[in-house]
Amino acid sequence: MKQRINRQIHLVKRPTGMPDESCFKVVTSAMPQPVKGHVLVKTKFISVDPYMRGRMNDRKSYVPAFKLDEVLNGAAVGEVIESESKSFVKGDFVVGNLGWQDYFLADEKEIRTVNPDIAPVSTALGVLGMPGLTAYFGLLDIGQPKQNETVVVSGAAGAVGTVAGQIARIHGCRVVGIAGSDRKIKYLIDELGFDAAINYRAAPNLGLALKEACPNGVDIYFDNVGGDISDAVLSLINNNARIPLCGQISLYNETQIPTGPRIQPQLLTHSALMKGFIVRNYAARFDEGIRQLTVWVHEKKLKYAESVVDGLENAPKAFIGLFAGENLGKQLVKVS
């Protein structure tokens, strides 16, 4: 019988500024074999996420940097094809940090089962996975939305932003999204029910466009992007505003962090709260979040979009596309 080959995507060079495909390499290796307490997983979908850019830098952060010449470690969902575990059987679908590769040898303690009868397995990487949980806890725990408040979401057409905006709508808020194309603006308003949305690339004056969309100011700003967009939003915050600080994608490829407006006076004079968070801070409550998100999906209160690129070898291209705003909703790579 011909031995199966396992393809992997390795990081072979640390990017300076925007990554390009020369930073990545497809490497082949022998098929791993399961040992006691482990399962062999055939990857179905891998997730590409903006936070991974920070892990490509060799500096201390809340998660270890990627090592050069090793498989990139990221969330993926796959099917168990061999099992040496009492917790999983052949045919189970599982999710975990399986990495950018065709096959993964997973410790039974590092994965969880995904039920394909509840929703497509790909949603375990999106609306019913890390992005959905990020939106859920960031908005509800830090934002604490109240009826008729104005919520602004930047990166609103991405995996986290789409969910955060819809949860705000569920809680009776006025929701304003900021995104980077007319296609995305149309999706936010026509499909997701946002009250207003602004194409920051096309708006002649973003500050003026925000004032028109937020006549009563901003009570909650769900910040996914940072930079000039956040500077414009923060100039409109109300007293006791809450700002869940989720991401700063506009700055991830900067070689020198630009100096923007000093925001402390805004926070001080408006008694506002800005709080950064990492979704794993809420790990003890993940089951709660998944249950509620699943209910909203089944009730059709929570819609989701997926942008899917075919082929493991195209994962670097899909990742780079995140920073050009090519994705609508969750960016995935279909491996098998």
Beta strands, then each sheet from edge to edge (+ up, - down):
strand 1: 5-11
strand 2: 24-30
strand 3: 38-47
strand 4: 76-83
strand 5: 93-96
strand 6: 103-107
strand 7: 111-114
strand 8: 150-154
strand 9: 174-179
strand 10: 196-199
strand 11: 218-222
strand 12: 237-245
strand 13: 273-276
strand 14: 306-310
strand 15: 330-334
sheet 1: 1+ 2-
sheet 2: 6+ 3- 4+ 5- 7+
sheet 3: 6+ 3- 15+ 14+
sheet 4: 10+ 9+ 8+ 11+ 12+ 13+
end
